[in-house]
Amino acid sequence: MGMPSVPQLLIILVIVVLIFGAKRLKNLGGDLGSAVKGFKQAVKEEDSPKAELEDATTKAANEVEDAVMNKTDDQKSA
């Protein structure tokens, strides 16, 4: 059994609208859209702090390396 044809899909759509009503389906679609939007926003926010943490870690590592190099240079000149 393959995919239903276009007329079969239209009949299913009409039956669903008759059972649930157009207003309820509209509300369901809006709720689904809001849920997807919230999910995308949460994923975006989760990625952002991770990148900031990596940047801060890299910056701190570079500062430590610079400090060590400066200390070594100071010891050589003394």
Phi, psi and omega in degrees: 000124184263200179291144177291150181281172182301313179299324178294320178296320178296319178296317178298318179299316179297317180297317179297316179297320179294322182287310187266332183090147185294321182295317180294321177294323178297316178297320179297318178296319178295318178296319179295318177298318178296321180295318179295318179298315178297321179296314179298320180295319180296320179295318180296317180293327180291323179288326185297309180298328179296316179294320179296320179296318179297319178297316181295320179296316179297317180297315180296319179296319178295320179295319178296317179297317178297318180297318179295317180295319179295320179296318179295318178296320179295322181291325180291324182279345180276000000 
